[in-house]
Amino acid sequence: MASTVLIIANDLNAAKAYAGLFGKREFSVVTAHSGRQALTLTKSNNLDAIVLDMTSPRLNAKNLCKRLHSESTAPLILIALPNARIDGAIKHVGVVARALVSKRLLARVKSAIDARPPRTLTVGTITLDLERRRVTRGNKSHDLTPKEFDLLELLMRRKEEMVSRKIIIKEVWHTDYLGDTRTLDVHMRWLRQKVEDDPSKPQHLLTTRGQGYKFVV
């Protein structure tokens, strides 16, 4: 099955040149020429890798990368000018100098795809599809919103551990503000409706009153 790669570049000719490096038998390439188009394609495709040309003008790379990661677990490879400074907040698996794209981009993308972690996370009887953002328990599956997915993944990866409200808000909502955490409680209620047999008597998503939540098997 062909791997799907998203290439993001303002320059149409550059995007076409990058796409031409990928064989049609091994890869299905989609291209975006703006941040908005990139997000739309990310939501509508099960991506295996994302290539972002950092030299593209009019792209807020830091904000775009953050939003891309909220929509997809695909590894991100950057194209940049030699000696370019990459913001530490941008999560990527590699940088290819623009002058060396023709020689190194394809190999870097293949390596990133091969190194991807498993696309499912299973704890007990609950399986989380990391690519399609679906949770399955028994013969029932449910799609998750981006925040539901991030919340459940965080708790499943830290199973049996009480995760404080402060950490959840920071990791899932990317803020340190704790003035109103009711939105967290609402998302937890929605998650329980998808994970628990009886949401009013949860067996997996438990509340530690006044402190936080934890996932138990």
C-alpha positions, 0 to 999 in steps of 0.5 A: 500500500502506498504511503501518503505524504503531504508536501507544504510549500507556497512555491508551486514549482518547488512543491511540484519538484519535491513531489516529483522525487517520490515514486508513484508506486510507493507514495501518494503525494498531496500538496498544499500551498497555504497553511489552511490548505495543509490543515484541510488535507491533514484532516481528510487524509491518513498521512504517513509523513509531512514535509514542510518547506520552512523557506516558504514566505507567509507561513507561520511555521510554529503555529502551523506545526502545532496545529498539524500535530493536533490533527495527525501523528505523521512525522514532520520533516522540514526543508530549510536553508543551511544553518537555519535556526529551527524553533525548539517548539517545532516537533520534527524528525529531521531537517533537510537543507534545501540545496540537498533536497534532491539527494536526501529528502526521499531517504529522510521521508522513508526513514521517518516512515519506517521508524514510526511507532505503532499506530495503536495503543492498547491498554487492557481491553481498550485500543486507541487508533493513533492515526484515525483517532478512534477508540475501540472496546470490544466490538464498539468503536467511536471517533474522538474529537482532537481534545478527547483523543489527546486526553485519552492518549495521555491517560492511557500512556500513564495508566494507573497513575493519577494525572493532575488537572494542571498537567492535563490542562498543560498537555492537552490545552497547551496552557497553564491557566487553571481559572476554569477547568470545567471544559476538562470535566465536560470532555471527561464526561464525553469520553466516559460515554465512549469508553465505559459500559456505565458512564455513571459508574466508571471503571476505567476513567476515574476521578481523584477528587480535587486532584485529577484523573487516572486510567485504570485497567 
